[in-house]
Amino acid sequence: MIHRYRSFEEAQRALWRFETDAEYYRMLADLFQLGRRLAPPERPAGIFRFHSMEEANIERTSKTGDRFQI
C-alpha cells in the first residue's frame, strides 16, 4: 500500500507504532529472531570461571579480539 505524506514530519510520525497489541509483539519477536540468525552469538551462553584476569583476557581476546579487555 502506498501512502502519501504532505511533510517530512508527517512521514516521520507514521514510522512510530503506538498501539501495542499481539501483532506488535509478534513482529518484535520476529525482528529479534532475524537478528539472532544474521549475527548468532559467538560463544555459548553461561557463566565462565577463570583462575586469573590474565586467563580471562586470553579467552576473551581469542573470541572477540581486543574490544573487551579488562
N, CA, C and O atoms as a GROMACS GRO file, in nm:
protein
  280
    1MET      N    1   0.084  -0.117   0.000
    1MET     CA    2   0.000   0.000   0.000
    1MET      C    3   0.090   0.124   0.000
    1MET      O    4   0.190   0.129   0.071
    2ILE      N    5   0.054   0.221  -0.078
    2ILE     CA    6   0.133   0.344  -0.090
    2ILE      C    7   0.066   0.454  -0.011
    2ILE      O    8  -0.055   0.477  -0.023
    3HIS      N    9   0.145   0.523   0.072
    3HIS     CA   10   0.095   0.636   0.150
    3HIS      C   11   0.165   0.762   0.102
    3HIS      O   12   0.285   0.762   0.076
    4ARG      N   13   0.089   0.869   0.091
    4ARG     CA   14   0.146   0.998   0.055
    4ARG      C   15   0.139   1.090   0.176
    4ARG      O   16   0.037   1.098   0.244
    5TYR      N   17   0.248   1.160   0.200
    5TYR     CA   18   0.256   1.249   0.315
    5TYR      C   19   0.279   1.391   0.265
    5TYR      O   20   0.345   1.413   0.164
    6ARG      N   21   0.225   1.487   0.337
    6ARG     CA   22   0.239   1.627   0.299
    6ARG      C   23   0.369   1.688   0.349
    6ARG      O   24   0.414   1.789   0.295
    7SER      N   25   0.430   1.628   0.451
    7SER     CA   26   0.555   1.682   0.504
    7SER      C   27   0.642   1.567   0.555
    7SER      O   28   0.595   1.455   0.576
    8PHE      N   29   0.768   1.599   0.573
    8PHE     CA   30   0.861   1.501   0.626
    8PHE      C   31   0.823   1.463   0.769
    8PHE      O   32   0.835   1.346   0.807
    9GLU      N   33   0.777   1.559   0.848
    9GLU     CA   34   0.738   1.532   0.986
    9GLU      C   35   0.620   1.436   0.992
    9GLU      O   36   0.616   1.349   1.079
   10GLU      N   37   0.526   1.451   0.901
   10GLU     CA   38   0.411   1.360   0.897
   10GLU      C   39   0.456   1.218   0.863
   10GLU      O   40   0.406   1.122   0.921
   11ALA      N   41   0.549   1.206   0.771
   11ALA     CA   42   0.603   1.074   0.736
   11ALA      C   43   0.682   1.015   0.853
   11ALA      O   44   0.674   0.895   0.878
   12GLN      N   45   0.756   1.098   0.922
   12GLN     CA   46   0.834   1.052   1.036
   12GLN      C   47   0.742   1.001   1.148
   12GLN      O   48   0.772   0.899   1.211
   13ARG      N   49   0.631   1.071   1.174
   13ARG     CA   50   0.536   1.026   1.277
   13ARG      C   51   0.473   0.893   1.239
   13ARG      O   52   0.440   0.814   1.327
   14ALA      N   53   0.457   0.866   1.111
   14ALA     CA   54   0.394   0.742   1.066
   14ALA      C   55   0.484   0.621   1.091
   14ALA      O   56   0.437   0.507   1.092
   15LEU      N   57   0.614   0.644   1.112
   15LEU     CA   58   0.705   0.532   1.140
   15LEU      C   59   0.684   0.474   1.278
   15LEU      O   60   0.712   0.356   1.301
   16TRP      N   61   0.635   0.555   1.371
   16TRP     CA   62   0.617   0.508   1.508
   16TRP      C   63   0.486   0.433   1.521
   16TRP      O   64   0.384   0.470   1.462
   17ARG      N   65   0.489   0.326   1.599
   17ARG     CA   66   0.370   0.247   1.622
   17ARG      C   67   0.334   0.258   1.770
   17ARG      O   68   0.409   0.211   1.855
   18PHE      N   69   0.222   0.319   1.801
   18PHE     CA   70   0.187   0.348   1.939
   18PHE      C   71   0.098   0.242   2.002
   18PHE      O   72   0.099   0.227   2.124
   19GLU      N   73   0.023   0.170   1.924
   19GLU     CA   74  -0.064   0.068   1.982
   19GLU      C   75   0.014  -0.063   1.993
   19GLU      O   76   0.069  -0.113   1.895
   20THR      N   77   0.017  -0.118   2.113
   20THR     CA   78   0.090  -0.243   2.136
   20THR      C   79  -0.011  -0.355   2.155
   20THR      O   80  -0.066  -0.373   2.264
   21ASP      N   81  -0.034  -0.428   2.049
   21ASP     CA   82  -0.124  -0.542   2.054
   21ASP      C   83  -0.043  -0.669   2.028
   21ASP      O   84   0.080  -0.664   2.022
   22ALA      N   85  -0.110  -0.780   2.014
   22ALA     CA   86  -0.042  -0.908   1.993
   22ALA      C   87   0.040  -0.907   1.864
   22ALA      O   88   0.148  -0.966   1.859
   23GLU      N   89  -0.008  -0.841   1.761
   23GLU     CA   90   0.064  -0.832   1.634
   23GLU      C   91   0.195  -0.757   1.650
   23GLU      O   92   0.296  -0.794   1.591
   24TYR      N   93   0.195  -0.652   1.730
   24TYR     CA   94   0.316  -0.574   1.757
   24TYR      C   95   0.424  -0.662   1.820
   24TYR      O   96   0.539  -0.660   1.778
   25TYR      N   97   0.386  -0.740   1.922
   25TYR     CA   98   0.483  -0.824   1.990
   25TYR      C   99   0.530  -0.939   1.900
   25TYR      O  100   0.645  -0.982   1.911
   26ARG      N  101   0.444  -0.988   1.812
   26ARG     CA  102   0.487  -1.091   1.718
   26ARG      C  103   0.591  -1.036   1.622
   26ARG      O  104   0.690  -1.101   1.592
   27MET      N  105   0.566  -0.913   1.573
   27MET     CA  106   0.663  -0.850   1.483
   27MET      C  107   0.795  -0.824   1.553
   27MET      O  108   0.901  -0.841   1.493
   28LEU      N  109   0.790  -0.782   1.678
   28LEU     CA  110   0.911  -0.758   1.756
   28LEU      C  111   0.989  -0.888   1.777
   28LEU      O  112   1.112  -0.889   1.764
   29ALA      N  113   0.921  -0.996   1.809
   29ALA     CA  114   0.986  -1.126   1.826
   29ALA      C  115   1.050  -1.171   1.694
   29ALA      O  116   1.160  -1.225   1.694
   30ASP      N  117   0.981  -1.149   1.583
   30ASP     CA  118   1.038  -1.184   1.452
   30ASP      C  119   1.163  -1.104   1.422
   30ASP      O  120   1.259  -1.156   1.364
   31LEU      N  121   1.163  -0.977   1.461
   31LEU     CA  122   1.280  -0.892   1.439
   31LEU      C  123   1.400  -0.943   1.519
   31LEU      O  124   1.511  -0.950   1.466
   32PHE      N  125   1.378  -0.979   1.646
   32PHE     CA  126   1.488  -1.032   1.727
   32PHE      C  127   1.536  -1.167   1.675
   32PHE      O  128   1.655  -1.196   1.678
   33GLN      N  129   1.444  -1.250   1.627
   33GLN     CA  130   1.484  -1.379   1.570
   33GLN      C  131   1.569  -1.358   1.445
   33GLN      O  132   1.666  -1.430   1.424
   34LEU      N  133   1.534  -1.262   1.363
   34LEU     CA  134   1.614  -1.230   1.245
   34LEU      C  135   1.754  -1.185   1.286
   34LEU      O  136   1.853  -1.226   1.226
   35GLY      N  137   1.762  -1.102   1.389
   35GLY     CA  138   1.892  -1.056   1.438
   35GLY      C  139   1.978  -1.172   1.485
   35GLY      O  140   2.098  -1.174   1.458
   36ARG      N  141   1.918  -1.267   1.556
   36ARG     CA  142   1.995  -1.385   1.602
   36ARG      C  143   2.041  -1.471   1.486
   36ARG      O  144   2.149  -1.530   1.492
   37ARG      N  145   1.962  -1.478   1.379
   37ARG     CA  146   2.004  -1.557   1.262
   37ARG      C  147   2.114  -1.487   1.184
   37ARG      O  148   2.206  -1.553   1.136
   38LEU      N  149   2.106  -1.354   1.173
   38LEU     CA  150   2.206  -1.280   1.097
   38LEU      C  151   2.339  -1.269   1.172
   38LEU      O  152   2.445  -1.271   1.110
   39ALA      N  153   2.334  -1.257   1.304
   39ALA     CA  154   2.456  -1.243   1.384
   39ALA      C  155   2.443  -1.332   1.508
   39ALA      O  156   2.414  -1.283   1.617
   40PRO      N  157   2.464  -1.462   1.492
   40PRO     CA  158   2.449  -1.553   1.606
   40PRO      C  159   2.556  -1.524   1.713
   40PRO      O  160   2.662  -1.472   1.680
   41PRO      N  161   2.528  -1.558   1.838
   41PRO     CA  162   2.626  -1.537   1.943
   41PRO      C  163   2.755  -1.614   1.912
   41PRO      O  164   2.752  -1.725   1.859
   42GLU      N  165   2.868  -1.553   1.947
   42GLU     CA  166   2.996  -1.614   1.915
   42GLU      C  167   3.036  -1.721   2.015
   42GLU      O  168   3.121  -1.805   1.985
   43ARG      N  169   2.979  -1.720   2.132
   43ARG     CA  170   3.015  -1.819   2.232
   43ARG      C  171   2.890  -1.872   2.299
   43ARG      O  172   2.786  -1.807   2.295
   44PRO      N  173   2.899  -1.987   2.360
   44PRO     CA  174   2.781  -2.043   2.425
   44PRO      C  175   2.738  -1.959   2.545
   44PRO      O  176   2.820  -1.892   2.609
   45ALA      N  177   2.611  -1.964   2.575
   45ALA     CA  178   2.558  -1.891   2.690
   45ALA      C  179   2.605  -1.957   2.818
   45ALA      O  180   2.625  -2.078   2.822
   46GLY      N  181   2.621  -1.878   2.921
   46GLY     CA  182   2.658  -1.934   3.051
   46GLY      C  183   2.761  -1.848   3.120
   46GLY      O  184   2.803  -1.744   3.071
   47ILE      N  185   2.801  -1.895   3.235
   47ILE     CA  186   2.900  -1.826   3.317
   47ILE      C  187   3.030  -1.904   3.308
   47ILE      O  188   3.032  -2.026   3.322
   48PHE      N  189   3.138  -1.834   3.285
   48PHE     CA  190   3.269  -1.897   3.272
   48PHE      C  191   3.356  -1.854   3.389
   48PHE      O  192   3.359  -1.736   3.425
   49ARG      N  193   3.425  -1.948   3.448
   49ARG     CA  194   3.510  -1.919   3.563
   49ARG      C  195   3.656  -1.934   3.521
   49ARG      O  196   3.694  -2.031   3.456
   50PHE      N  197   3.738  -1.837   3.560
   50PHE     CA  198   3.880  -1.838   3.529
   50PHE      C  199   3.960  -1.821   3.657
   50PHE      O  200   3.909  -1.766   3.755
   51HIS      N  201   4.083  -1.867   3.656
   51HIS     CA  202   4.168  -1.859   3.774
   51HIS      C  203   4.229  -1.720   3.791
   51HIS      O  204   4.262  -1.681   3.902
   52SER      N  205   4.244  -1.645   3.682
   52SER     CA  206   4.304  -1.513   3.691
   52SER      C  207   4.245  -1.423   3.583
   52SER      O  208   4.181  -1.470   3.490
   53MET      N  209   4.267  -1.293   3.598
   53MET     CA  210   4.222  -1.198   3.498
   53MET      C  211   4.297  -1.218   3.367
   53MET      O  212   4.240  -1.199   3.259
   54GLU      N  213   4.422  -1.255   3.375
   54GLU     CA  214   4.501  -1.278   3.254
   54GLU      C  215   4.442  -1.394   3.172
   54GLU      O  216   4.431  -1.386   3.050
   55GLU      N  217   4.403  -1.501   3.242
   55GLU     CA  218   4.342  -1.615   3.174
   55GLU      C  219   4.208  -1.574   3.110
   55GLU      O  220   4.177  -1.616   2.998
   56ALA      N  221   4.131  -1.493   3.180
   56ALA     CA  222   4.003  -1.445   3.126
   56ALA      C  223   4.027  -1.357   3.004
   56ALA      O  224   3.954  -1.366   2.905
   57ASN      N  225   4.130  -1.271   3.010
   57ASN     CA  226   4.159  -1.184   2.896
   57ASN      C  227   4.206  -1.263   2.775
   57ASN      O  228   4.171  -1.229   2.662
   58ILE      N  229   4.284  -1.368   2.798
   58ILE     CA  230   4.329  -1.452   2.686
   58ILE      C  231   4.209  -1.518   2.618
   58ILE      O  232   4.200  -1.519   2.496
   59GLU      N  233   4.117  -1.572   2.698
   59GLU     CA  234   3.996  -1.634   2.642
   59GLU      C  235   3.911  -1.531   2.567
   59GLU      O  236   3.862  -1.559   2.458
   60ARG      N  237   3.896  -1.413   2.626
   60ARG     CA  238   3.813  -1.309   2.566
   60ARG      C  239   3.872  -1.260   2.434
   60ARG      O  240   3.799  -1.245   2.337
   61THR      N  241   4.003  -1.235   2.429
   61THR     CA  242   4.063  -1.184   2.306
   61THR      C  243   4.068  -1.291   2.198
   61THR      O  244   4.067  -1.259   2.080
   62SER      N  245   4.073  -1.417   2.237
   62SER     CA  246   4.072  -1.522   2.135
   62SER      C  247   3.935  -1.532   2.068
   62SER      O  248   3.926  -1.578   1.954
   63LYS      N  249   3.830  -1.491   2.136
   63LYS     CA  250   3.694  -1.499   2.080
   63LYS      C  251   3.650  -1.370   2.013
   63LYS      O  252   3.584  -1.374   1.909
   64THR      N  253   3.687  -1.254   2.071
   64THR     CA  254   3.630  -1.128   2.022
   64THR      C  255   3.735  -1.026   1.980
   64THR      O  256   3.698  -0.917   1.937
   65GLY      N  257   3.861  -1.056   1.991
   65GLY     CA  258   3.962  -0.958   1.961
   65GLY      C  259   3.990  -0.874   2.084
   65GLY      O  260   3.964  -0.918   2.195
   66ASP      N  261   4.042  -0.755   2.066
   66ASP     CA  262   4.082  -0.670   2.179
   66ASP      C  263   3.972  -0.575   2.224
   66ASP      O  264   4.001  -0.481   2.298
   67ARG      N  265   3.848  -0.595   2.183
   67ARG     CA  266   3.742  -0.500   2.213
   67ARG      C  267   3.705  -0.495   2.359
   67ARG      O  268   3.672  -0.387   2.409
   68PHE      N  269   3.709  -0.608   2.430
   68PHE     CA  270   3.652  -0.615   2.565
   68PHE      C  271   3.755  -0.653   2.670
   68PHE      O  272   3.722  -0.724   2.765
   69GLN      N  273   3.874  -0.609   2.657
   69GLN     CA  274   3.977  -0.648   2.752
   69GLN      C  275   3.959  -0.573   2.884
   69GLN      O  276   3.932  -0.453   2.885
   70ILE      N  277   3.974  -0.645   2.995
   70ILE     CA  278   3.960  -0.586   3.128
   70ILE      C  279   4.099  -0.557   3.182
   70ILE      O  280   4.112  -0.507   3.294
   0.00000   0.00000   0.00000
